[in-house]
Amino acid sequence: MTGVAGPATPSECDWLVDVLTRQIPLGGNMQLSIARLDARGIELHAPLAPNVNDKGTAFGGALVSLMILAGWSLPRLLLRRADLAADLVIGRCEVRFVAPVEAGFAVHCDWPDTAAIGDFFDQLRARGRGKLDLAPRIVAAGEVAATLSARYAGLDKRKM
């Protein structure tokens, strides 16, 4: 399944948990966990307590950070499956807060379509830079509470 979207193997899940919670300490401090990584995409969970603001709801920065991490996880996994030595960064994003989050919450992000993945890899191999647009969202109490429109950039380490 090299370089394609799809369900993760147990070793891929273990690797991603390590990346999101140990290599990126913020994820560990936010107590994020991977609830699902399958053919539809990824779902991260986080409790309210380490992500709370002064109003007793989830801190907006925590929500954005977790959406960015959820979106980042999918192309990061694609790069790993393709065995490409590339950095992955967020190039731009726009957030929309819809409702306060008053309890633990989930972040959902769907895999991009096959054409977008193909374009990402084609750009990366030809120019050393590839872009991929994703739309993670926060779901709390069964409703979308925040959305993120994000562009991630893969940067080929050999061409930098």
N, C-alpha and C positions, 0 to 999 in steps of 0.2 A: 504494500500500500504506500510505497514511497511517493512523497510529494503530493498526496491527494487528501481530500477531506474524508472523514469517516471516523468510526468508533476507535477509541484508544485501547491499546493493550494494557494489561496491568502494569507492565514496566514503564510504559509511557505515562500513565497516571502517577506512578511513584515519582518519576522524573519531574513531572510538572508540579506536583505538590512541593517537592524540594525547591524548585526554582521559585515558586510563588510565595513560599513561607520562610525559607532559609536564605536563599540567594538574594531575594528581595525582602528584607526584614519587615518592611511595612505590612506586607500581606500576613506575616506571622503575628505581628502586633495587632492586626485587625481581626485575627482569629478566623481568617477565611478558610473554607474547605471546598473541595470539589464534590459536588453532589451528583454531577452527571457530566460525562464526556463521551458523546455517542455520535451517531450519524446525523443528528439534528444540530448539534453544537455543544456548547458548554453551559453549565449552570454552576455558579459559585454560591455558597451560603455564607452569611456572616451574622453574628449576634449583634444586638443593639449595644450592649454595655461598653465594649471597647471603641465604639463608633458614635457615641452619643454627644450631643451638643448641650449648651446651657438651657435649652428649652425642653430637654428630655426626649428629643427626636434624633434621628440620625443626622450627623454632621454632613453638610453638603459636600465638603471636601472628601469625606470617606466614601460617599456614594460615587462621586466622580472617579476616585482612585480605583475602586473596585470595578467599575464599568470599564475603565481603561485596561485594567489587568485581565478582565474576562476577554475583551476584544484582542488584546495582545497575545493571549494564550494560543489562539487558533493559528495565526500565521507563524508564531514561534514553533508550534508543533509541525506545521507544514515544512518549514525550513529544516527542522531536525529530520523529518522523514525523507527529505530530498538530499540530506547530507550536504547542505550548502553552508559554508562558513560566512554568515551574514549577521550583522547587527540588526536589531529591530527596534524602531523608535516610533513614537507617536508624532506625526507631523503637524496635525491640527485636529481640533475637535470643537464641537458645539454641544452644549448641554441644555436640557430643558427639564426643570423641576415641575412636576405635575401635582404632587400631593406629599404631605409630610409622612415620614416613615417612623412609626411608633413602636415597632418591635423588630425582631430579627427579620432579615430580608434575603432575597435571592437576586442574583444577577444572571440574566440570560443573554447569550450571544449565539446567533446562528452561523453555521459555516457559510462562507461566500459561495456563489455558484461556480460551477466548473470553469466557465469562460473567464471569470474574474481571477480565479486562481491561475489559469493558464497565462493570462496577461501579466500577472504579478511575476511569475517565473520568467517569462519571455523578456520583460523589462530588466529584471535583475541580471539575467545572463548577458543581455546585449549591452546594457548601459551601466551596470553595476548598481542600479537603483530601481526598485520596484515599489509600486504603491498598491494598497488594498484598502477599500472602504468597508467599514463594518458598523453595525448599529446595536451596541449592547443596550440593555434596558434593566432597570430595577423593578422588581415585582415584590410588593408587600401587601399582605392581606388579600391576595388574589387579584390585585390591580396594578397596572403600570404606574409607578410613582416618579420615575425619571427616565429620560432617554439621552443617549449620547450618539452623535453622528461623528465618527472618527475616521481619520485617514492614517494608516500605519505605513511606514516606509522601511523596506528592507535595503540594507546597505552592504554590498559585497565587500568583505574585508580585504580581498585580494586586489580590488580595483580602487582602493582608497589611498 
